[in-house]
Amino acid sequence: LLQSNYKVVVLDNLVNSSESSIRRVEEISGRRIEFFKGDIRDYNFLDGVFSSQKFDAVLHFAGLKAVGEAINEPIKYYENNVLGSIQLFKVMQKYNTKSIIFSSSATVYGNSNNSPLKEDMPTGIPTNPYGRSKLVIENILADLYVSDPQWCITSLRYFNPVGAHKSGLIGEDPRGLPNNLLPFISQTAVGIHEKMFVFGNDYDTPDGTGIRDYIHVMDLASGHIRALEKYISKGGVHTINLGTGIGHSVLEVIHAFETVSAKTIPYDIIDRRPGDVGVCYADPSKANLELDWVANRGLIEMCKDTWRWQSQKLLL
Ligand code: WQD
């Protein structure tokens, strides 16, 4: 956004991030960021920010996103993701800021749809409270538009975001034990973990392990710019997949990372993880056509950029 000359204001409660990463974004872009530390569940905090200046649009990324944690702590997920979003939408309405890009997820398709997944497929029953919270928020936004067509709503359904900025200065930095595959692999590669675990090799896939549509976070970022430029002044509700349309198995990702890092990634194959689906990848044609956008970074580049970030992170 900064490199596209937008003025950017960041709100974050830093529950799973750090203010230093914002400073590094300023270093990369050579632009300033106004940062407010606070929680979207806190209406008064949001009101204070929105009364300070007029916003053209909101990109709403604020959400908890660990599938396993969501299964163990559903109230925490519904309170943070759903109630937090409701507070945000109330304040946006009050200050007449009605353009929003919402960070949704492929998990809203549930496991009753077969890949490649298309936006006009009926959303399934998400297999966990994280996915269900994302689907509830999509529906709240759709209802908001019906009540007031001045809203411009874009829900971007992320597949599996991975990778890091080329500079190696910013990347995925989950607090505690990672839930997702790539950070676990990269932490194993630098020796933080002795080995990793592959959750099941009895899926109906070529090597038996789960297949996902991994998308480089920089492709994801450019998809947001395209969506903002395309829809910010238009009304309506737009739902768009952000994926590559290419699926890779867990073992393919491990082997790609070993190639890139020249490290051996020790792993044990254990039982399936509750809530997982076997195969999930996008049909990205709507984004390709409507946003004139293609995710063009491949698995090797995703692993290279992750490895550079993980290796340099130890020095930051
Ligand atoms: C990927 C594959 C696992 C860890 C979730 C959310 C989704 C999105 C990304 C936010 C699966 C396997 C994983 C490990 C493993 N969230 N795996 N060992 O579950 O596809 O998607 O994160 O953007 O909305 O639902 O991602 O990285 O956890 O798993 O074998 O230690 O790797 O079984 O096949 P997932 P993931």
py3Dmol code that shows the C-alpha trace and the ligand (Angstrom):
import py3Dmol

protein = """\
ATOM      1  CA  LEU A   1       0.000   0.000   0.000  1.00  0.00           C
ATOM      2  CA  LEU A   2       2.819   2.407   0.909  1.00  0.00           C
ATOM      3  CA  GLN A   3       4.641   1.658  -2.327  1.00  0.00           C
ATOM      4  CA  SER A   4       1.368   2.370  -4.154  1.00  0.00           C
ATOM      5  CA  ASN A   5       1.298   5.776  -2.410  1.00  0.00           C
ATOM      6  CA  TYR A   6      -1.536   5.064  -0.024  1.00  0.00           C
ATOM      7  CA  LYS A   7      -1.433   6.636   3.461  1.00  0.00           C
ATOM      8  CA  VAL A   8      -1.483   3.700   5.881  1.00  0.00           C
ATOM      9  CA  VAL A   9      -2.702   3.595   9.482  1.00  0.00           C
ATOM     10  CA  VAL A  10      -2.228   0.313  11.355  1.00  0.00           C
ATOM     11  CA  LEU A  11      -4.284  -0.883  14.324  1.00  0.00           C
ATOM     12  CA  ASP A  12      -2.988  -4.001  16.045  1.00  0.00           C
ATOM     13  CA  ASN A  13      -3.167  -5.495  19.554  1.00  0.00           C
ATOM     14  CA  LEU A  14       0.174  -7.257  18.870  1.00  0.00           C
ATOM     15  CA  VAL A  15      -1.227 -10.547  20.211  1.00  0.00           C
ATOM     16  CA  ASN A  16       0.663 -12.420  17.482  1.00  0.00           C
ATOM     17  CA  SER A  17       2.960  -9.752  15.994  1.00  0.00           C
ATOM     18  CA  SER A  18       5.416  -7.066  17.042  1.00  0.00           C
ATOM     19  CA  GLU A  19       5.699  -3.311  16.588  1.00  0.00           C
ATOM     20  CA  SER A  20       9.257  -3.812  15.305  1.00  0.00           C
ATOM     21  CA  SER A  21       7.827  -5.387  12.140  1.00  0.00           C
ATOM     22  CA  ILE A  22       5.963  -2.130  11.470  1.00  0.00           C
ATOM     23  CA  ARG A  23       9.221  -0.221  11.797  1.00  0.00           C
ATOM     24  CA  ARG A  24      10.821  -2.629   9.310  1.00  0.00           C
ATOM     25  CA  VAL A  25       7.991  -2.005   6.845  1.00  0.00           C
ATOM     26  CA  GLU A  26       8.821   1.715   7.149  1.00  0.00           C
ATOM     27  CA  GLU A  27      12.485   0.857   6.455  1.00  0.00           C
ATOM     28  CA  ILE A  28      11.590  -1.182   3.356  1.00  0.00           C
ATOM     29  CA  SER A  29       9.126   1.375   1.952  1.00  0.00           C
ATOM     30  CA  GLY A  30      10.845   4.588   3.089  1.00  0.00           C
ATOM     31  CA  ARG A  31       7.379   5.769   4.204  1.00  0.00           C
ATOM     32  CA  ARG A  32       5.906   6.438   7.658  1.00  0.00           C
ATOM     33  CA  ILE A  33       3.130   4.380   9.242  1.00  0.00           C
ATOM     34  CA  GLU A  34       0.810   5.742  11.928  1.00  0.00           C
ATOM     35  CA  PHE A  35       0.360   2.926  14.471  1.00  0.00           C
ATOM     36  CA  PHE A  36      -2.361   2.579  17.116  1.00  0.00           C
ATOM     37  CA  LYS A  37      -1.916  -0.275  19.614  1.00  0.00           C
ATOM     38  CA  GLY A  38      -5.309  -1.583  20.681  1.00  0.00           C
ATOM     39  CA  ASP A  39      -7.960  -4.250  20.349  1.00  0.00           C
ATOM     40  CA  ILE A  40     -10.802  -4.233  17.809  1.00  0.00           C
ATOM     41  CA  ARG A  41     -13.098  -5.571  20.550  1.00  0.00           C
ATOM     42  CA  ASP A  42     -12.634  -2.190  22.296  1.00  0.00           C
ATOM     43  CA  TYR A  43     -15.291   0.077  20.728  1.00  0.00           C
ATOM     44  CA  ASN A  44     -13.914   3.195  22.428  1.00  0.00           C
ATOM     45  CA  PHE A  45     -10.421   2.484  21.079  1.00  0.00           C
ATOM     46  CA  LEU A  46     -11.820   2.161  17.543  1.00  0.00           C
ATOM     47  CA  ASP A  47     -13.977   5.271  17.983  1.00  0.00           C
ATOM     48  CA  GLY A  48     -10.930   7.256  19.060  1.00  0.00           C
ATOM     49  CA  VAL A  49      -8.986   6.218  15.949  1.00  0.00           C
ATOM     50  CA  PHE A  50     -11.841   6.845  13.514  1.00  0.00           C
ATOM     51  CA  SER A  51     -12.591  10.256  15.048  1.00  0.00           C
ATOM     52  CA  SER A  52      -8.942  11.278  14.484  1.00  0.00           C
ATOM     53  CA  GLN A  53      -9.116  11.193  10.684  1.00  0.00           C
ATOM     54  CA  LYS A  54     -11.263  10.166   7.718  1.00  0.00           C
ATOM     55  CA  PHE A  55     -10.452   6.739   6.245  1.00  0.00           C
ATOM     56  CA  ASP A  56     -11.234   5.861   2.612  1.00  0.00           C
ATOM     57  CA  ALA A  57     -11.217   2.114   3.249  1.00  0.00           C
ATOM     58  CA  VAL A  58     -10.420  -0.553   5.797  1.00  0.00           C
ATOM     59  CA  LEU A  59      -8.404  -3.717   5.150  1.00  0.00           C
ATOM     60  CA  HIS A  60      -9.492  -5.999   7.953  1.00  0.00           C
ATOM     61  CA  PHE A  61      -6.859  -8.603   8.829  1.00  0.00           C
ATOM     62  CA  ALA A  62      -7.455  -8.649  12.588  1.00  0.00           C
ATOM     63  CA  GLY A  63      -8.303 -12.226  13.464  1.00  0.00           C
ATOM     64  CA  LEU A  64      -7.028 -15.298  15.240  1.00  0.00           C
ATOM     65  CA  LYS A  65      -6.279 -18.032  12.726  1.00  0.00           C
ATOM     66  CA  ALA A  66      -4.954 -21.232  14.285  1.00  0.00           C
ATOM     67  CA  VAL A  67      -7.264 -24.133  13.462  1.00  0.00           C
ATOM     68  CA  GLY A  68      -6.156 -26.323  16.387  1.00  0.00           C
ATOM     69  CA  GLU A  69      -6.429 -23.481  18.910  1.00  0.00           C
ATOM     70  CA  ALA A  70      -9.899 -22.609  17.537  1.00  0.00           C
ATOM     71  CA  ILE A  71     -11.109 -26.158  18.206  1.00  0.00           C
ATOM     72  CA  ASN A  72      -9.848 -25.971  21.799  1.00  0.00           C
ATOM     73  CA  GLU A  73     -10.979 -22.377  22.489  1.00  0.00           C
ATOM     74  CA  PRO A  74     -14.084 -21.604  20.343  1.00  0.00           C
ATOM     75  CA  ILE A  75     -15.353 -18.738  22.547  1.00  0.00           C
ATOM     76  CA  LYS A  76     -11.994 -16.944  22.186  1.00  0.00           C
ATOM     77  CA  TYR A  77     -12.305 -17.244  18.392  1.00  0.00           C
ATOM     78  CA  TYR A  78     -15.933 -16.135  18.143  1.00  0.00           C
ATOM     79  CA  GLU A  79     -15.356 -13.252  20.569  1.00  0.00           C
ATOM     80  CA  ASN A  80     -12.198 -12.001  18.865  1.00  0.00           C
ATOM     81  CA  ASN A  81     -13.058 -12.655  15.220  1.00  0.00           C
ATOM     82  CA  VAL A  82     -16.839 -12.110  15.149  1.00  0.00           C
ATOM     83  CA  LEU A  83     -17.478  -9.659  18.005  1.00  0.00           C
ATOM     84  CA  GLY A  84     -14.325  -7.745  17.093  1.00  0.00           C
ATOM     85  CA  SER A  85     -15.537  -7.435  13.491  1.00  0.00           C
ATOM     86  CA  ILE A  86     -18.968  -6.248  14.640  1.00  0.00           C
ATOM     87  CA  GLN A  87     -17.337  -3.472  16.701  1.00  0.00           C
ATOM     88  CA  LEU A  88     -15.293  -2.469  13.674  1.00  0.00           C
ATOM     89  CA  PHE A  89     -18.304  -2.404  11.334  1.00  0.00           C
ATOM     90  CA  LYS A  90     -20.279  -0.294  13.858  1.00  0.00           C
ATOM     91  CA  VAL A  91     -17.540   2.314  13.995  1.00  0.00           C
ATOM     92  CA  MET A  92     -17.103   2.298  10.222  1.00  0.00           C
ATOM     93  CA  GLN A  93     -20.838   2.910   9.846  1.00  0.00           C
ATOM     94  CA  LYS A  94     -20.721   5.759  12.384  1.00  0.00           C
ATOM     95  CA  TYR A  95     -17.924   7.528  10.506  1.00  0.00           C
ATOM     96  CA  ASN A  96     -19.317   6.712   7.056  1.00  0.00           C
ATOM     97  CA  THR A  97     -16.330   4.606   6.005  1.00  0.00           C
ATOM     98  CA  LYS A  98     -18.061   1.898   3.985  1.00  0.00           C
ATOM     99  CA  SER A  99     -15.363   0.274   1.856  1.00  0.00           C
ATOM    100  CA  ILE A 100     -13.851  -2.834   3.338  1.00  0.00           C
ATOM    101  CA  ILE A 101     -11.573  -5.629   2.211  1.00  0.00           C
ATOM    102  CA  PHE A 102     -12.026  -8.601   4.522  1.00  0.00           C
ATOM    103  CA  SER A 103      -9.414 -11.295   5.055  1.00  0.00           C
ATOM    104  CA  SER A 104     -11.527 -14.421   4.637  1.00  0.00           C
ATOM    105  CA  SER A 105     -10.389 -17.990   4.157  1.00  0.00           C
ATOM    106  CA  ALA A 106     -10.743 -21.051   1.964  1.00  0.00           C
ATOM    107  CA  THR A 107     -11.948 -22.907   5.040  1.00  0.00           C
ATOM    108  CA  VAL A 108     -15.419 -21.412   4.410  1.00  0.00           C
ATOM    109  CA  TYR A 109     -15.806 -24.019   1.620  1.00  0.00           C
ATOM    110  CA  GLY A 110     -15.827 -26.789   4.227  1.00  0.00           C
ATOM    111  CA  ASN A 111     -15.116 -30.351   3.118  1.00  0.00           C
ATOM    112  CA  SER A 112     -18.286 -30.914   1.077  1.00  0.00           C
ATOM    113  CA  ASN A 113     -16.880 -29.122  -1.982  1.00  0.00           C
ATOM    114  CA  ASN A 114     -14.327 -30.678  -4.311  1.00  0.00           C
ATOM    115  CA  SER A 115     -11.282 -28.692  -5.457  1.00  0.00           C
ATOM    116  CA  PRO A 116     -10.710 -26.649  -7.533  1.00  0.00           C
ATOM    117  CA  LEU A 117     -12.897 -24.424  -5.365  1.00  0.00           C
ATOM    118  CA  LYS A 118     -14.933 -21.662  -7.036  1.00  0.00           C
ATOM    119  CA  GLU A 119     -16.565 -18.639  -5.394  1.00  0.00           C
ATOM    120  CA  ASP A 120     -20.058 -19.572  -6.663  1.00  0.00           C
ATOM    121  CA  MET A 121     -19.932 -22.941  -4.913  1.00  0.00           C
ATOM    122  CA  PRO A 122     -22.199 -23.104  -1.877  1.00  0.00           C
ATOM    123  CA  THR A 123     -20.094 -22.541   1.219  1.00  0.00           C
ATOM    124  CA  GLY A 124     -19.901 -25.858   3.022  1.00  0.00           C
ATOM    125  CA  ILE A 125     -19.870 -26.416   6.749  1.00  0.00           C
ATOM    126  CA  PRO A 126     -16.400 -25.239   7.797  1.00  0.00           C
ATOM    127  CA  THR A 127     -14.645 -27.999   9.736  1.00  0.00           C
ATOM    128  CA  ASN A 128     -13.602 -25.792  12.668  1.00  0.00           C
ATOM    129  CA  PRO A 129     -14.581 -22.679  14.668  1.00  0.00           C
ATOM    130  CA  TYR A 130     -11.907 -20.598  12.883  1.00  0.00           C
ATOM    131  CA  GLY A 131     -13.495 -21.293   9.481  1.00  0.00           C
ATOM    132  CA  ARG A 132     -16.984 -20.896  10.916  1.00  0.00           C
ATOM    133  CA  SER A 133     -16.045 -17.478  12.353  1.00  0.00           C
ATOM    134  CA  LYS A 134     -14.855 -16.372   8.894  1.00  0.00           C
ATOM    135  CA  LEU A 135     -18.103 -17.548   7.289  1.00  0.00           C
ATOM    136  CA  VAL A 136     -20.221 -15.724   9.908  1.00  0.00           C
ATOM    137  CA  ILE A 137     -18.329 -12.496   9.195  1.00  0.00           C
ATOM    138  CA  GLU A 138     -18.797 -12.904   5.421  1.00  0.00           C
ATOM    139  CA  ASN A 139     -22.539 -13.278   6.055  1.00  0.00           C
ATOM    140  CA  ILE A 140     -22.666 -10.254   8.390  1.00  0.00           C
ATOM    141  CA  LEU A 141     -21.031  -8.181   5.653  1.00  0.00           C
ATOM    142  CA  ALA A 142     -23.484  -9.473   3.030  1.00  0.00           C
ATOM    143  CA  ASP A 143     -26.397  -8.529   5.319  1.00  0.00           C
ATOM    144  CA  LEU A 144     -24.817  -5.115   5.951  1.00  0.00           C
ATOM    145  CA  TYR A 145     -24.824  -4.461   2.209  1.00  0.00           C
ATOM    146  CA  VAL A 146     -28.508  -5.477   1.901  1.00  0.00           C
ATOM    147  CA  SER A 147     -29.328  -3.003   4.688  1.00  0.00           C
ATOM    148  CA  ASP A 148     -27.224  -0.218   3.137  1.00  0.00           C
ATOM    149  CA  PRO A 149     -26.077  -0.515  -0.529  1.00  0.00           C
ATOM    150  CA  GLN A 150     -23.565   2.275   0.048  1.00  0.00           C
ATOM    151  CA  TRP A 151     -21.240  -0.396   1.458  1.00  0.00           C
ATOM    152  CA  CYS A 152     -18.514  -1.778  -0.797  1.00  0.00           C
ATOM    153  CA  ILE A 153     -17.500  -5.171   0.496  1.00  0.00           C
ATOM    154  CA  THR A 154     -14.759  -7.473  -0.780  1.00  0.00           C
ATOM    155  CA  SER A 155     -14.129 -10.801   0.925  1.00  0.00           C
ATOM    156  CA  LEU A 156     -10.806 -12.281  -0.155  1.00  0.00           C
ATOM    157  CA  ARG A 157     -10.701 -16.029   0.463  1.00  0.00           C
ATOM    158  CA  TYR A 158      -7.047 -16.793   1.184  1.00  0.00           C
ATOM    159  CA  PHE A 159      -5.769 -20.255   0.478  1.00  0.00           C
ATOM    160  CA  ASN A 160      -2.490 -20.964   2.289  1.00  0.00           C
ATOM    161  CA  PRO A 161      -0.348 -17.826   2.638  1.00  0.00           C
ATOM    162  CA  VAL A 162       3.377 -18.582   2.994  1.00  0.00           C
ATOM    163  CA  GLY A 163       6.723 -16.971   2.206  1.00  0.00           C
ATOM    164  CA  ALA A 164       8.221 -13.626   3.236  1.00  0.00           C
ATOM    165  CA  HIS A 165       9.317 -10.303   1.801  1.00  0.00           C
ATOM    166  CA  LYS A 166      12.396 -10.598  -0.440  1.00  0.00           C
ATOM    167  CA  SER A 167      14.387  -8.334   1.882  1.00  0.00           C
ATOM    168  CA  GLY A 168      14.189 -10.960   4.640  1.00  0.00           C
ATOM    169  CA  LEU A 169      13.194  -8.139   7.004  1.00  0.00           C
ATOM    170  CA  ILE A 170       9.548  -9.135   7.450  1.00  0.00           C
ATOM    171  CA  GLY A 171       7.824 -12.492   7.414  1.00  0.00           C
ATOM    172  CA  GLU A 172       5.648 -14.881   9.355  1.00  0.00           C
ATOM    173  CA  ASP A 173       6.673 -14.800  12.992  1.00  0.00           C
ATOM    174  CA  PRO A 174       4.077 -16.739  15.009  1.00  0.00           C
ATOM    175  CA  ARG A 175       4.302 -16.576  18.795  1.00  0.00           C
ATOM    176  CA  GLY A 176       4.922 -19.962  20.447  1.00  0.00           C
ATOM    177  CA  LEU A 177       4.637 -23.279  18.619  1.00  0.00           C
ATOM    178  CA  PRO A 178       3.632 -22.719  14.966  1.00  0.00           C
ATOM    179  CA  ASN A 179       0.321 -24.225  13.861  1.00  0.00           C
ATOM    180  CA  ASN A 180       1.020 -23.935  10.147  1.00  0.00           C
ATOM    181  CA  LEU A 181       3.254 -26.100   7.976  1.00  0.00           C
ATOM    182  CA  LEU A 182       5.815 -23.653   6.567  1.00  0.00           C
ATOM    183  CA  PRO A 183       6.901 -21.957   9.823  1.00  0.00           C
ATOM    184  CA  PHE A 184       7.201 -25.396  11.422  1.00  0.00           C
ATOM    185  CA  ILE A 185       9.381 -26.646   8.561  1.00  0.00           C
ATOM    186  CA  SER A 186      11.591 -23.528   8.571  1.00  0.00           C
ATOM    187  CA  GLN A 187      12.006 -23.634  12.358  1.00  0.00           C
ATOM    188  CA  THR A 188      12.970 -27.329  12.095  1.00  0.00           C
ATOM    189  CA  ALA A 189      15.500 -26.419   9.371  1.00  0.00           C
ATOM    190  CA  VAL A 190      17.260 -23.953  11.699  1.00  0.00           C
ATOM    191  CA  GLY A 191      17.211 -26.468  14.544  1.00  0.00           C
ATOM    192  CA  ILE A 192      14.523 -24.923  16.751  1.00  0.00           C
ATOM    193  CA  HIS A 193      12.699 -28.279  16.583  1.00  0.00           C
ATOM    194  CA  GLU A 194      14.401 -31.685  16.393  1.00  0.00           C
ATOM    195  CA  LYS A 195      11.805 -32.896  13.881  1.00  0.00           C
ATOM    196  CA  MET A 196       8.349 -32.176  12.577  1.00  0.00           C
ATOM    197  CA  PHE A 197       5.222 -34.289  12.246  1.00  0.00           C
ATOM    198  CA  VAL A 198       3.289 -35.032   9.075  1.00  0.00           C
ATOM    199  CA  PHE A 199      -0.409 -35.213   9.943  1.00  0.00           C
ATOM    200  CA  GLY A 200      -1.468 -38.351   8.080  1.00  0.00           C
ATOM    201  CA  ASN A 201      -0.392 -40.054   4.857  1.00  0.00           C
ATOM    202  CA  ASP A 202      -3.638 -41.925   4.246  1.00  0.00           C
ATOM    203  CA  TYR A 203      -5.449 -39.222   2.253  1.00  0.00           C
ATOM    204  CA  ASP A 204      -6.630 -39.907  -1.300  1.00  0.00           C
ATOM    205  CA  THR A 205      -3.627 -38.082  -2.816  1.00  0.00           C
ATOM    206  CA  PRO A 206      -0.605 -39.305  -4.857  1.00  0.00           C
ATOM    207  CA  ASP A 207       1.695 -39.561  -1.816  1.00  0.00           C
ATOM    208  CA  GLY A 208      -1.087 -39.819   0.789  1.00  0.00           C
ATOM    209  CA  THR A 209      -0.325 -36.494   2.476  1.00  0.00           C
ATOM    210  CA  GLY A 210      -2.574 -33.423   2.483  1.00  0.00           C
ATOM    211  CA  ILE A 211      -2.658 -31.122  -0.545  1.00  0.00           C
ATOM    212  CA  ARG A 212      -2.990 -27.352  -0.228  1.00  0.00           C
ATOM    213  CA  ASP A 213      -2.798 -24.270  -2.466  1.00  0.00           C
ATOM    214  CA  TYR A 214       0.211 -22.390  -1.079  1.00  0.00           C
ATOM    215  CA  ILE A 215       0.287 -18.746  -2.183  1.00  0.00           C
ATOM    216  CA  HIS A 216       3.257 -16.409  -1.722  1.00  0.00           C
ATOM    217  CA  VAL A 217       2.384 -13.609   0.691  1.00  0.00           C
ATOM    218  CA  MET A 218       3.682 -11.049  -1.820  1.00  0.00           C
ATOM    219  CA  ASP A 219       1.204 -12.363  -4.416  1.00  0.00           C
ATOM    220  CA  LEU A 220      -1.452 -12.146  -1.717  1.00  0.00           C
ATOM    221  CA  ALA A 221      -0.432  -8.519  -1.077  1.00  0.00           C
ATOM    222  CA  SER A 222      -0.658  -7.564  -4.751  1.00  0.00           C
ATOM    223  CA  GLY A 223      -4.098  -9.182  -4.865  1.00  0.00           C
ATOM    224  CA  HIS A 224      -5.203  -6.757  -2.141  1.00  0.00           C
ATOM    225  CA  ILE A 225      -3.946  -3.736  -4.061  1.00  0.00           C
ATOM    226  CA  ARG A 226      -5.798  -4.902  -7.169  1.00  0.00           C
ATOM    227  CA  ALA A 227      -8.992  -5.480  -5.175  1.00  0.00           C
ATOM    228  CA  LEU A 228      -8.716  -2.058  -3.531  1.00  0.00           C
ATOM    229  CA  GLU A 229      -8.179  -0.295  -6.864  1.00  0.00           C
ATOM    230  CA  LYS A 230     -10.946  -2.243  -8.594  1.00  0.00           C
ATOM    231  CA  TYR A 231     -13.674  -2.093  -5.976  1.00  0.00           C
ATOM    232  CA  ILE A 232     -12.994   0.842  -3.613  1.00  0.00           C
ATOM    233  CA  SER A 233     -15.319   3.218  -5.433  1.00  0.00           C
ATOM    234  CA  LYS A 234     -17.837   0.573  -6.506  1.00  0.00           C
ATOM    235  CA  GLY A 235     -20.646  -0.649  -4.248  1.00  0.00           C
ATOM    236  CA  GLY A 236     -21.625  -4.252  -3.995  1.00  0.00           C
ATOM    237  CA  VAL A 237     -20.357  -7.450  -2.421  1.00  0.00           C
ATOM    238  CA  HIS A 238     -17.413  -9.185  -4.099  1.00  0.00           C
ATOM    239  CA  THR A 239     -16.049 -12.594  -3.080  1.00  0.00           C
ATOM    240  CA  ILE A 240     -12.705 -13.564  -4.562  1.00  0.00           C
ATOM    241  CA  ASN A 241     -10.357 -16.548  -4.137  1.00  0.00           C
ATOM    242  CA  LEU A 242      -6.696 -15.648  -3.706  1.00  0.00           C
ATOM    243  CA  GLY A 243      -4.809 -18.805  -4.620  1.00  0.00           C
ATOM    244  CA  THR A 244      -2.515 -20.165  -7.328  1.00  0.00           C
ATOM    245  CA  GLY A 245      -4.791 -22.992  -8.505  1.00  0.00           C
ATOM    246  CA  ILE A 246      -1.867 -25.384  -7.926  1.00  0.00           C
ATOM    247  CA  GLY A 247      -1.897 -27.942  -5.093  1.00  0.00           C
ATOM    248  CA  HIS A 248       1.213 -29.294  -3.369  1.00  0.00           C
ATOM    249  CA  SER A 249       1.370 -32.126  -0.830  1.00  0.00           C
ATOM    250  CA  VAL A 250       3.052 -31.888   2.565  1.00  0.00           C
ATOM    251  CA  LEU A 251       5.908 -34.113   1.401  1.00  0.00           C
ATOM    252  CA  GLU A 252       6.395 -32.033  -1.762  1.00  0.00           C
ATOM    253  CA  VAL A 253       6.739 -28.915   0.415  1.00  0.00           C
ATOM    254  CA  ILE A 254       9.212 -30.629   2.755  1.00  0.00           C
ATOM    255  CA  HIS A 255      11.337 -31.798  -0.178  1.00  0.00           C
ATOM    256  CA  ALA A 256      11.221 -28.362  -1.842  1.00  0.00           C
ATOM    257  CA  PHE A 257      12.370 -26.771   1.416  1.00  0.00           C
ATOM    258  CA  GLU A 258      15.216 -29.308   1.764  1.00  0.00           C
ATOM    259  CA  THR A 259      16.350 -28.430  -1.771  1.00  0.00           C
ATOM    260  CA  VAL A 260      16.296 -24.708  -1.057  1.00  0.00           C
ATOM    261  CA  SER A 261      17.898 -24.843   2.390  1.00  0.00           C
ATOM    262  CA  ALA A 262      20.290 -27.778   1.762  1.00  0.00           C
ATOM    263  CA  LYS A 263      19.069 -29.008   5.157  1.00  0.00           C
ATOM    264  CA  THR A 264      17.441 -32.340   6.021  1.00  0.00           C
ATOM    265  CA  ILE A 265      14.010 -31.907   7.580  1.00  0.00           C
ATOM    266  CA  PRO A 266      13.474 -34.897   9.912  1.00  0.00           C
ATOM    267  CA  TYR A 267       9.807 -35.893  10.245  1.00  0.00           C
ATOM    268  CA  ASP A 268       7.556 -38.607  11.611  1.00  0.00           C
ATOM    269  CA  ILE A 269       4.231 -39.454   9.984  1.00  0.00           C
ATOM    270  CA  ILE A 270       1.475 -39.494  12.632  1.00  0.00           C
ATOM    271  CA  ASP A 271      -2.349 -39.528  12.618  1.00  0.00           C
ATOM    272  CA  ARG A 272      -4.471 -36.987  10.777  1.00  0.00           C
ATOM    273  CA  ARG A 273      -5.147 -33.640  12.539  1.00  0.00           C
ATOM    274  CA  PRO A 274      -8.835 -33.138  13.508  1.00  0.00           C
ATOM    275  CA  GLY A 275     -10.511 -30.549  11.267  1.00  0.00           C
ATOM    276  CA  ASP A 276      -8.182 -31.102   8.297  1.00  0.00           C
ATOM    277  CA  VAL A 277      -9.470 -31.759   4.794  1.00  0.00           C
ATOM    278  CA  GLY A 278      -7.400 -33.910   2.395  1.00  0.00           C
ATOM    279  CA  VAL A 279      -7.305 -31.689  -0.665  1.00  0.00           C
ATOM    280  CA  CYS A 280      -7.919 -27.938  -0.959  1.00  0.00           C
ATOM    281  CA  TYR A 281      -6.880 -25.710  -3.861  1.00  0.00           C
ATOM    282  CA  ALA A 282      -8.417 -22.758  -5.689  1.00  0.00           C
ATOM    283  CA  ASP A 283      -9.948 -22.035  -9.044  1.00  0.00           C
ATOM    284  CA  PRO A 284      -8.344 -18.551  -9.299  1.00  0.00           C
ATOM    285  CA  SER A 285     -10.017 -17.605 -12.596  1.00  0.00           C
ATOM    286  CA  LYS A 286     -12.329 -14.979 -11.090  1.00  0.00           C
ATOM    287  CA  ALA A 287      -9.381 -13.067  -9.563  1.00  0.00           C
ATOM    288  CA  ASN A 288      -7.403 -13.516 -12.783  1.00  0.00           C
ATOM    289  CA  LEU A 289     -10.199 -11.994 -14.849  1.00  0.00           C
ATOM    290  CA  GLU A 290     -11.803  -9.451 -12.506  1.00  0.00           C
ATOM    291  CA  LEU A 291      -8.625  -8.229 -10.828  1.00  0.00           C
ATOM    292  CA  ASP A 292      -6.290  -8.836 -13.763  1.00  0.00           C
ATOM    293  CA  TRP A 293      -4.141 -10.592 -11.153  1.00  0.00           C
ATOM    294  CA  VAL A 294      -2.175 -13.853 -11.179  1.00  0.00           C
ATOM    295  CA  ALA A 295      -0.221 -15.454  -8.324  1.00  0.00           C
ATOM    296  CA  ASN A 296       3.002 -16.117 -10.185  1.00  0.00           C
ATOM    297  CA  ARG A 297       5.523 -17.031  -7.479  1.00  0.00           C
ATOM    298  CA  GLY A 298       6.086 -20.819  -7.322  1.00  0.00           C
ATOM    299  CA  LEU A 299       6.823 -23.214  -4.450  1.00  0.00           C
ATOM    300  CA  ILE A 300      10.621 -22.921  -4.748  1.00  0.00           C
ATOM    301  CA  GLU A 301      10.429 -19.099  -4.477  1.00  0.00           C
ATOM    302  CA  MET A 302       8.081 -19.432  -1.490  1.00  0.00           C
ATOM    303  CA  CYS A 303      10.593 -21.715   0.229  1.00  0.00           C
ATOM    304  CA  LYS A 304      13.593 -19.534  -0.711  1.00  0.00           C
ATOM    305  CA  ASP A 305      11.982 -16.383   0.710  1.00  0.00           C
ATOM    306  CA  THR A 306      10.850 -18.263   3.842  1.00  0.00           C
ATOM    307  CA  TRP A 307      14.338 -19.670   4.341  1.00  0.00           C
ATOM    308  CA  ARG A 308      16.008 -16.230   3.914  1.00  0.00           C
ATOM    309  CA  TRP A 309      13.585 -14.725   6.471  1.00  0.00           C
ATOM    310  CA  GLN A 310      14.023 -17.607   8.963  1.00  0.00           C
ATOM    311  CA  SER A 311      17.836 -17.483   8.625  1.00  0.00           C
ATOM    312  CA  GLN A 312      18.021 -13.683   9.011  1.00  0.00           C
ATOM    313  CA  LYS A 313      15.340 -13.554  11.717  1.00  0.00           C
ATOM    314  CA  LEU A 314      17.807 -15.028  14.164  1.00  0.00           C
ATOM    315  CA  LEU A 315      19.934 -11.919  13.587  1.00  0.00           C
ATOM    316  CA  LEU A 316      17.131  -9.312  13.806  1.00  0.00           C
TER     317      LEU A 316
END
"""
ligand_1 = """\
36
WQD
C -1.219 -27.360 5.759
C -1.012 -28.857 5.537
C -1.686 -30.187 7.426
C 1.440 -28.597 10.107
C -4.951 -23.122 7.920
C -6.233 -22.345 7.974
C -6.343 -21.504 6.726
C -5.156 -20.607 6.654
C -3.864 -21.410 6.654
C -4.900 -18.405 7.561
C -2.172 -29.705 6.053
C -0.176 -30.299 7.204
C 0.606 -28.844 9.029
C 2.315 -29.646 10.578
C 1.484 -31.084 8.844
N -5.174 -19.692 7.738
N 0.643 -30.057 8.403
N 2.294 -30.852 9.917
O -4.724 -26.133 7.990
O -4.407 -25.934 5.451
O -4.991 -23.945 6.784
O -3.855 -22.250 7.824
O -4.538 -17.830 6.606
O -7.540 -20.780 6.783
O -7.324 -23.231 8.008
O -2.732 -24.910 6.999
O -0.309 -25.000 7.354
O -1.868 -25.808 9.214
O -1.593 -27.178 7.133
O 1.491 -32.195 8.256
O 3.089 -29.487 11.563
O 0.133 -29.279 6.288
O -2.243 -31.456 7.765
O -2.300 -30.824 5.174
P -4.266 -25.358 6.812
P -1.579 -25.688 7.754
"""
view = py3Dmol.view(width=600, height=400)
view.addModel(protein, "pdb")
view.setStyle({"model": 0}, {"cartoon": {"style": "trace"}})
view.addModel(ligand_1, "xyz")
view.setStyle({"model": 1}, {"stick": {}})
view.zoomTo()
view.show()
